Amino acid sequence: KAGVTQTPRYLIKTRGQQVTLSCSPISGHRSVSWYQQTPGQGLQFLFEYFSETQRNKGNFPGRFSGRQFSNSRSEMNVSTLELGDSALYLCASSLVGDQETQYFGPGTRLLVL
Amino acid sequence: DQQVKQNSPSLSVQEGRISILNCDYTNSMFDYFLWYKKYPAEGPTFLISISSIKDKNEDGRFTVFLNKSAKHLSLHIVPSQPGDSAVYFCAASAQLGSNYKLTFGKGTLLTVNP
């Protein structure tokens, strides 16, 4: 079974621009969560989607948004990029988003200049 | 407010010896705990988990111990191998209906020396 895939793997943007990252979960998984990893803060939860609905949200500003499609694929968008948004963005999927194991993708490395 | 803490940023052990990685949490609502391993340029890989109804879970060389009264868990790796060198993240979640998110510690870099 194919794992979680994320595209693109690397991205360079400038301040003020916006970016869209994509995540394809493991086949059959309906819950998709997004995390931001930075050296100083570690892994921080952004939001979780299930059946095209955002069920849970972390403490990030409104510039961070996401959506999920009917095939469970998910995208996250960051608008008006800031230097501090440079991070590894990780997507994780699980069957129904209950307390079972989340499986992570390789991440998208975003660099904001 | 860091609800999951891994106070040792790094740990170095000799091949064949035991590695003990520690994790403390403050939220008494947490009832499910996981350990993930992460290599550079890869996403975290699930290692082992434990529910709060247990105090120990074992899987091969990996054992997780949970002390609920102390709000402390630890991951034991025996024997340690050079391939175990990675960053280890402790994570926790609370059973709150269908809301599901993992709260992670900042990780411990384990180096196993040959």
Chai-1 contact restraints between the chains, C-beta under 6 A:
chainA,res_idxA,chainB,res_idxB,connection_type,confidence,min_distance_angstrom,max_distance_angstrom,comment,restraint_id
A,G42,B,F104,contact,1.0,0.0,6.0,A-B,restraint_1
A,G42,B,K106,contact,1.0,0.0,6.0,A-B,restraint_2
A,G42,B,G107,contact,1.0,0.0,6.0,A-B,restraint_3
A,L43,B,F104,contact,1.0,0.0,6.0,A-B,restraint_4
A,F45,B,K101,contact,1.0,0.0,6.0,A-B,restraint_5
A,E48,B,K101,contact,1.0,0.0,6.0,A-B,restraint_6
A,N56,B,N99,contact,1.0,0.0,6.0,A-B,restraint_7
A,N56,B,K101,contact,1.0,0.0,6.0,A-B,restraint_8
A,L90,B,G43,contact,1.0,0.0,6.0,A-B,restraint_9
A,G97,B,Y100,contact,1.0,0.0,6.0,A-B,restraint_10
A,Q99,B,Y32,contact,1.0,0.0,6.0,A-B,restraint_11
A,Q99,B,S93,contact,1.0,0.0,6.0,A-B,restraint_12
A,Q99,B,Q95,contact,1.0,0.0,6.0,A-B,restraint_13
A,T101,B,F46,contact,1.0,0.0,6.0,A-B,restraint_14
A,F104,B,G43,contact,1.0,0.0,6.0,A-B,restraint_15
A,F104,B,P44,contact,1.0,0.0,6.0,A-B,restraint_16
A,G105,B,G43,contact,1.0,0.0,6.0,A-B,restraint_17
A,P106,B,E42,contact,1.0,0.0,6.0,A-B,restraint_18
A,P106,B,G43,contact,1.0,0.0,6.0,A-B,restraint_19
A,G107,B,G43,contact,1.0,0.0,6.0,A-B,restraint_20
